[in-house]
Amino acid sequence: MSIVFDNIAFNLQRAGGISRFWSKIIDPYKSSPDARFIEHVGGGENIYRRQMALSASLQDHRLPVWIARYLNFSRRFFKEGFVFHSSYFRVNSAPGCANITTVHDLIYEKFGGRLGSPLHVIQKKTALRKSDCIVCVSDYTRKDLLEYYPFCSDKRVIVIPNGVDGFYPFHVDADLFHRLNLKDDGSYFLYVGHRGSCKGFALIHDALDLLEGALQCVVVGSPFNQAELTEISKRGHQSKILHAGKVNDSELNCLYSHARFFFFPSLYEGFGIPPLEAMMSGCPVLASNRSSVPEVVNDAGVLFDPSDLGTLKNGLLRILQAEARKDLISRGLERASRFSWRSVVERYATLYSEFH
């Protein structure tokens, strides 16, 4: 079985969920004589790509990446039939090629707002039309896909959930706590990731008010913008919100494992890996009941309605109870164990073999 992997995602993110997913998918094939990897200059700046040595790389289009990312292929990479799997919505029209496309979310279609959104949607629609199999990361994403692209109902669409690994409970990093001037006694709750309009980040202010000063909120991610800084000042939370910046996985594991709980108020997720990372780290999860989040968290976390502060208050009361916390940690560890990257890789390998 011959496979061509298109590594363009490594150029589109320095770090992030899609490039992490892609590194897991291609890792078993990095030395395979039957695999090739399309690479564009600059992909090595991605933190996951830097950790990999690939044996058989192929030159991408010799154009700037902001152009090349939207260009498809018509190349016979192998003499016989082969599978083409792109990390981000490119396809190959060569004879004997089977195209596989993974859909992580429908955020552009549902929320738009970015200059590149229309072009992205056109690219996605083209890839979906030319795909022999479409993989969605959750049942919710599959439902969204069929709503926005009804023609996919005539195609093979399957669900392979994402995975999680590399996290464990009670990980200690004394240097990290010293650098952040933070105690490791559960005196904070944790927010991780992007803070766009669909992520519900503003709800941390409501959570802090409901907690009446009992906990700080540690925020992992990019620096606060001016609007966020203004809101923090307006709400009087300057001393209650600690920005940890961008951290590596080991440091993130430490922050998860010592937090009182992980707060995930997102209004939309195609899958949602952070709650699983928290669970695997032994951290209780308080999450929204929107999109794919209930599908991932199930009964292993506390869910609330982000449009109803009453349910947020009840969720906070529950997750802070000692017995409930103990039960949630146990449920979370069991839940996270069901989502392994090894299982994801095996399911993709089975899929690839069907086109041999």
NORVEN-V213832 format. One record per pair of residues at least 24 apart in sequence whose C-alpha atoms are under 8 Angstrom apart, sorted by the first residue. I is the first residue (numbers start at 1). J is the second residue. D is the distance in Angstrom with one decimal. If there is no record, write none. Layout:
# NORVEN-V213832
I_J_D ; I_J_D
This chain:
# NORVEN-V213832
1_34_6.6 ; 1_82_6.8 ; 1_83_8.0 ; 1_352_7.7 ; 1_353_6.6 ; 1_356_5.3 ; 2_34_4.7 ; 2_35_5.8 ; 2_78_7.4 ; 2_81_7.5 ; 2_82_4.9 ; 2_83_6.3 ; 2_356_7.7 ; 3_34_6.3 ; 3_35_4.9 ; 3_36_6.5 ; 3_82_5.6 ; 3_83_4.7 ; 3_84_5.9 ; 3_85_7.5 ; 3_352_7.9 ; 4_35_5.8 ; 4_36_4.8 ; 4_37_5.9 ; 4_38_7.3 ; 4_77_7.5 ; 4_82_7.4 ; 4_83_6.1 ; 4_84_4.8 ; 4_85_6.3 ; 5_35_7.4 ; 5_36_6.2 ; 5_37_4.9 ; 5_38_6.3 ; 5_84_6.2 ; 5_85_5.1 ; 5_86_5.8 ; 5_87_7.5 ; 6_37_5.8 ; 6_38_4.8 ; 6_39_7.0 ; 6_84_7.6 ; 6_85_6.2 ; 6_86_4.4 ; 6_87_5.8 ; 6_88_7.9 ; 6_90_7.8 ; 7_37_6.5 ; 7_38_5.7 ; 7_39_5.6 ; 7_40_7.8 ; 7_43_7.9 ; 7_86_6.8 ; 7_87_5.8 ; 8_38_7.5 ; 8_39_6.6 ; 8_40_6.8 ; 8_43_7.4 ; 8_69_6.7 ; 8_86_7.5 ; 8_87_6.2 ; 8_88_6.6 ; 9_87_5.5 ; 9_88_6.0 ; 10_43_4.8 ; 10_44_7.2 ; 10_45_7.7 ; 10_46_5.5 ; 10_48_7.9 ; 10_49_6.6 ; 11_40_7.2 ; 11_42_6.2 ; 11_43_4.4 ; 11_44_7.9 ; 11_45_7.7 ; 11_46_7.0 ; 11_65_7.4 ; 13_46_6.5 ; 14_45_6.2 ; 14_46_4.1 ; 14_47_6.1 ; 15_46_5.9 ; 15_47_5.9 ; 15_48_7.2 ; 17_273_7.9 ; 18_87_7.8 ; 18_104_7.8 ; 19_46_8.0 ; 19_48_7.1 ; 19_87_7.9 ; 20_48_6.5 ; 21_162_7.5 ; 22_87_6.3 ; 23_48_6.3 ; 23_49_7.0 ; 24_341_6.8 ; 24_345_7.3 ; 25_344_7.8 ; 25_345_5.7 ; 25_348_7.8 ; 27_52_7.8 ; 30_54_4.9 ; 30_55_6.2 ; 30_56_8.0 ; 31_55_5.3 ; 31_56_7.8 ; 40_65_7.1 ; 70_123_6.6 ; 81_356_7.3 ; 82_355_7.5 ; 82_356_7.1 ; 83_352_6.7 ; 83_355_6.9 ; 83_356_8.0 ; 89_123_6.6 ; 89_124_5.6 ; 89_127_5.5 ; 89_128_8.0 ; 90_123_7.6 ; 90_127_6.1 ; 91_127_5.9 ; 91_130_7.2 ; 91_131_7.5 ; 98_131_7.4 ; 98_132_5.9 ; 98_355_6.8 ; 99_130_7.1 ; 99_131_4.8 ; 99_132_5.3 ; 99_133_6.8 ; 100_131_5.6 ; 100_132_6.0 ; 100_133_5.1 ; 100_134_5.9 ; 100_135_7.5 ; 101_127_7.1 ; 101_128_7.0 ; 101_131_6.3 ; 101_133_6.6 ; 101_134_5.0 ; 101_135_6.1 ; 102_134_5.9 ; 102_135_4.6 ; 102_136_5.9 ; 102_137_7.6 ; 103_134_7.2 ; 103_135_6.1 ; 103_136_4.9 ; 103_137_6.7 ; 103_141_7.6 ; 104_136_6.3 ; 104_137_5.7 ; 104_141_7.1 ; 104_270_5.5 ; 104_271_7.1 ; 105_137_7.9 ; 105_141_5.8 ; 105_269_6.9 ; 105_270_4.1 ; 105_271_7.5 ; 106_141_7.1 ; 106_144_6.7 ; 106_145_7.0 ; 106_270_7.0 ; 107_268_7.8 ; 107_270_7.9 ; 109_148_7.5 ; 111_198_8.0 ; 125_149_7.6 ; 128_152_7.3 ; 132_156_7.0 ; 133_157_6.0 ; 133_158_7.7 ; 134_158_6.4 ; 135_159_5.6 ; 135_160_6.5 ; 136_160_6.2 ; 136_161_7.5 ; 137_161_4.5 ; 137_162_6.0 ; 137_270_6.9 ; 137_271_6.1 ; 138_270_6.8 ; 138_271_5.9 ; 138_292_6.8 ; 138_295_7.8 ; 139_292_7.6 ; 139_295_7.9 ; 140_270_7.1 ; 140_291_6.4 ; 140_292_5.3 ; 140_295_7.9 ; 141_270_5.5 ; 141_271_7.6 ; 141_292_7.3 ; 160_344_6.7 ; 160_347_7.3 ; 161_271_7.5 ; 161_339_7.5 ; 161_344_7.1 ; 162_271_7.3 ; 162_273_7.4 ; 162_339_6.8 ; 162_340_7.7 ; 162_341_6.9 ; 162_344_6.5 ; 163_273_7.5 ; 163_339_4.5 ; 163_340_4.4 ; 163_341_4.4 ; 163_342_7.8 ; 163_343_7.7 ; 163_344_6.5 ; 164_273_7.1 ; 164_276_6.6 ; 164_277_6.4 ; 164_336_7.3 ; 164_339_5.9 ; 164_340_5.3 ; 164_341_5.9 ; 165_277_7.6 ; 165_280_7.9 ; 165_340_6.4 ; 165_341_6.8 ; 167_250_7.9 ; 167_253_5.8 ; 167_277_6.5 ; 167_280_5.7 ; 167_281_5.4 ; 168_253_7.1 ; 168_257_7.7 ; 168_280_5.6 ; 168_281_4.4 ; 168_282_7.0 ; 169_253_7.9 ; 169_257_5.4 ; 169_280_6.8 ; 169_281_4.2 ; 169_282_4.8 ; 169_283_7.8 ; 170_254_7.1 ; 170_257_5.1 ; 170_258_6.7 ; 170_281_7.0 ; 170_282_7.2 ; 171_253_6.4 ; 171_254_4.9 ; 171_257_6.2 ; 171_258_8.0 ; 171_281_7.8 ; 172_254_5.6 ; 173_251_6.9 ; 173_254_6.2 ; 176_251_6.9 ; 180_244_6.8 ; 184_258_5.6 ; 184_259_7.7 ; 185_258_6.6 ; 185_259_7.8 ; 186_258_5.4 ; 186_259_4.8 ; 186_260_4.6 ; 187_214_7.7 ; 187_215_5.3 ; 187_216_6.5 ; 187_259_7.0 ; 187_260_6.6 ; 188_215_4.9 ; 188_216_4.5 ; 188_217_5.3 ; 188_218_6.5 ; 188_259_5.6 ; 188_260_5.9 ; 188_261_7.8 ; 189_215_6.8 ; 189_216_6.4 ; 189_217_5.0 ; 189_218_6.2 ; 189_259_5.2 ; 189_260_5.3 ; 189_261_5.1 ; 189_262_5.8 ; 189_263_6.8 ; 190_217_5.7 ; 190_218_4.9 ; 190_219_6.1 ; 190_220_7.8 ; 190_255_7.5 ; 190_256_7.0 ; 190_259_6.2 ; 190_260_8.0 ; 190_261_6.5 ; 190_262_4.8 ; 190_263_5.9 ; 191_217_7.1 ; 191_218_6.2 ; 191_219_4.8 ; 191_220_6.2 ; 191_262_6.4 ; 191_263_5.5 ; 191_264_6.7 ; 192_219_6.0 ; 192_220_4.8 ; 192_221_6.3 ; 192_264_7.9 ; 192_274_7.3 ; 193_220_6.2 ; 193_221_5.3 ; 194_221_6.6 ; 194_222_7.6 ; 198_266_6.3 ; 198_267_5.1 ; 198_268_5.8 ; 199_265_6.4 ; 199_266_4.0 ; 199_267_5.5 ; 199_268_6.7 ; 200_265_5.1 ; 200_266_4.9 ; 200_267_5.9 ; 200_306_7.6 ; 201_265_6.7 ; 201_266_7.4 ; 203_265_6.9 ; 203_306_7.7 ; 205_232_7.8 ; 205_235_7.1 ; 205_237_7.6 ; 206_309_7.7 ; 207_312_7.4 ; 207_313_7.6 ; 207_316_7.8 ; 208_240_7.7 ; 210_313_6.5 ; 211_316_7.8 ; 213_240_7.5 ; 215_240_7.4 ; 216_240_4.7 ; 216_241_5.9 ; 216_242_7.2 ; 217_241_4.9 ; 217_242_6.1 ; 218_242_4.7 ; 218_243_5.9 ; 218_244_6.5 ; 219_243_4.9 ; 219_244_5.8 ; 219_245_7.4 ; 220_244_5.2 ; 220_245_5.3 ; 220_246_5.9 ; 220_247_7.2 ; 221_245_5.1 ; 221_246_4.9 ; 221_247_7.8 ; 222_246_6.4 ; 253_277_7.8 ; 253_278_7.8 ; 253_281_6.3 ; 256_281_6.0 ; 256_282_7.6 ; 256_283_5.9 ; 257_281_5.0 ; 257_282_5.6 ; 257_283_5.5 ; 258_283_7.4 ; 259_283_6.6 ; 260_284_7.3 ; 260_320_7.7 ; 261_285_5.7 ; 261_286_6.8 ; 261_319_7.4 ; 262_286_6.0 ; 263_287_6.0 ; 264_288_6.4 ; 265_306_6.6 ; 266_290_7.4 ; 267_291_7.0 ; 267_306_7.4 ; 268_292_7.4 ; 269_293_6.7 ; 271_296_7.1 ; 272_296_7.2 ; 276_332_7.8 ; 276_335_7.8 ; 276_336_5.4 ; 277_336_7.6 ; 279_329_6.8 ; 279_332_4.5 ; 279_333_5.4 ; 279_335_7.6 ; 279_336_6.0 ; 280_332_6.8 ; 280_333_5.2 ; 280_336_5.6 ; 280_337_7.5 ; 281_333_7.7 ; 282_329_5.4 ; 282_330_7.7 ; 282_332_7.0 ; 282_333_6.4 ; 283_329_6.1 ; 283_332_7.7 ; 284_319_7.3 ; 284_325_6.5 ; 284_328_5.6 ; 284_329_5.4 ; 284_332_6.9 ; 285_328_7.8 ; 286_315_6.9 ; 286_316_7.6 ; 286_319_7.3 ; 297_335_7.6 ; 299_331_7.7 ; 300_328_5.8 ; 300_329_7.9 ; 300_331_4.8 ; 300_332_4.9 ; 300_335_6.5 ; 301_328_6.1 ; 301_331_7.8 ; 301_332_6.9
